[in-house]
C-alpha cells in the first residue's frame, strides 16, 4: 500500500505464496551488522571480557575484603550472574522459529507491513557505530516480530533486553535466549555486584558487540495502547560508552509497531480493571496458541529516521572531560544525566509520529462518540461517512491512516473485531455485551476493589473500545484540552487559555506523554488547528467555541473520562487519612466510581475505572509535590497535602460534565443496551 508520503510493503505476502517456508528460512544469510568489529565476538567472549575488565576486578577485591570471602568465590558469582543475564545466538533455533512464526502469521494475519525504504536507508548507515532499535511496546509479540522483521530484511537479529518474566518460563526462556534475548531483573534489592555486572555487560555489548541492541524505552507493555512515559535506566547505560568517547556515535532507531488487533486485548481490559494477569508460564504460552483459530488483521512496522546521539547533543557536549583518568574509573556527569530525558522523550515523540492509524481506530472513535453522546447507532454506510470525515481531520495533524478502499477496510475491521463490535439485527454497529465471560476471580490477587460481575461485564467492551481509541489521542489531546477549557469557561484571551492549558496538560503529563520544552509549541499549533477546524473562533482578542459542533463533541468525548477520574481521585484522597497506601487509594477510587455507575443518575464512562488512569493521576500529583510518594518493603505510600489537593480538585470540578448531561447520556446508553446485561 502506498501514499505520497509513506510506502509500505507486505513482507508476509511472499511467505503466503512460496512453495516452502522452510527453504526460505534455510537460505544463506549475510545480515548487516550494526558495528563492525575486527573479529566477530561470540556471546561467551562478552561474558569473559566482563569478568576480566578492571571495573569488575576492582569491585571483587573491595567486596572480598568487606565480606571476608575469596575473590574466586565472588568471581564465580559474577559468572553466575552473567549466565543468568547473557544472550546466546543459535542459528538453528532462529531458523526453526522463523518457520514456526511464518506458519502462525499466515494463519492469523492478513499481512505484516513495513516501510522497507527506511530499512534500506538504515542498512546503508550501519556498520560504523552501535545501532539501538527502540520499538514501541504494545504486545509480547513485539519481541519476536522485531526479530522476524530483521531476519526477513537481512539485518542482524538484535540482542534484546527482556524481563525476568520470560527467563522463568521453562523451555521458552532458553529459546528466547538462543535467539538473542538477554535478561534483566526489574529490581536489584541493593545488590551492588549484580547491578555493576549488568551495567558492564551492557557497556560491553555497546562497545565491543557487532549486533544491534533492542530495548523498550517505556519499560513495560502499554496495556492502554498509548505511549508511556519513558524510563531512563537502559538508555543511560547505553550512552555511557558514548559519553566516555568509547564509540564514535550511537544511532537510536525509533520504531512504531501497530496492530489491527492486539493479541492480549481482553487480558489488558481485565488488567485495567484490576483483575491480574496470569503468571507467564510455558503451559500458559501453549494455551495461548488457541489464538491461531482467530483473525487478527495486519501488523504494521514504521521505522523512523535514526537519531544520532552525536548530532542530538551537538557541540555543547564536551566529552574530553573524561580523558583525565582511566576509563573504568569514570562515570557520567550530572550534566550528562540531565541530557537523557530530552533524548528519551524525542524517541517516544518519533514513535508517536510514526504510528499507523488503522480503520478500526477511527471506527472506535465514531462508535464511542455515538454511544457516549446519546446519539442513534449508525449503519455501516453512515459509519464509513463519519470515518472518512475523521480521517481528513487526523491527517491534518500528520497522522497516516492505513486505508485504501473504505468499505472493504471497514468490513474487514468489523470481521477482525467481531468479538466485541458487531452489526446488530437492525443493521446498526454496536458493542457486544452478552458474550463477556468474567470467569473465576482470585479475590486475594485483585489489585484494587472487588468489582461486581455486573460492573465488569458492562465495562469490558468499553475498555476494549477505548484501547483502540487511545493510539489516536496524542494527535487530539491538545485540541481536546482547548475545547474542554472554552466549553466550560467560555471566551478567553490567549494568555488565559494558555494558563488553563498549562494546568491541565501538566496534570495529564503521565496520561499523555509530553515534554515541557514542547509545551508552548504544542499549544500554539493546537490553537491554530482549533481555529482552522472551526472548533474555536477568534473575536478580537478572545477565543470562544466555533461552529463545528460534531467534531467538538468527538474531541470532547475523547478526554472527558480522564478528567472525571482525576476529579474523583482528588475527591477520594481528601476523605482518607494523611498517609495512605497506594492500593487503598486505588480500591477506594474504583469503589466510588462503581457506586456512581450503578446509581443510574448519569452515564459514567467505565474507562474511569482504569487503574492505569488512577495511577497516572497519583504519579502526576506526586510530580507536582501535591503528594509525597515513598516506597518501603514493596509497598507504595502517599502523604497527602490536603490544601494542594483541594486546590486541584476545585479547579478540576469546573471541567466535570454537569449531572443533567450525564443523566441524558445514561438514558441513551441504557436504550442501546436493550437489557442485554
Protein Blocks (a to p, Z undefined) as FASTA:
>chain_A
ZZfkbccddfklmmmmmmblklmmmpccddddfbdcfbdcdfklmmmmmmmpmklmmmmm
mmmmmnopafklmmmmmmmmmmmmpccddfklmmmmmmmmmmmmmmmpgbdcddfklmmm
mmmmgojaccddddddfbfklmmmmmmmmmmnopacddddddfklmmpghjlmmmmmnop
acddfbeghpaklmmmmmmmmmmmmmmmcbdcdddfkopacfkopacdddfklmmmmmmm
mmnopafbdcddddddddfbafklmmmmmmmnopacddddfklmmmmmmmmmpcebjadd
dddddddfklmnommlcfklmmmbcfklpccdfklmmmmmmmmmmmmmmmmmmpccdfkl
mmmmmmmmmmmnopacddfklmmmmmmmmmmmmmmnopacddfblmlmmmmmmmmmmmmp
ccdfkopacddfklccfbjadfklpcbdcddfklmmmmmmmmmmmmmmmmmmmmmmmmmm
mmmmmmmnopadfklmmmmmmmmmmmmmmmmgcdfklmmmmmmmmmmmmmmnomaccehj
accddfblmlmmmmmmmmmmmmmmmmmmmmmmmmmcfbdcfklmmmmmmmmmmmmmmnop
accdfklmpmklmmmmmmmmmmnomaccddeehiacddddfklmmmmmmmmmmmpccfkl
mmmmmmmmmmmnnomZZ
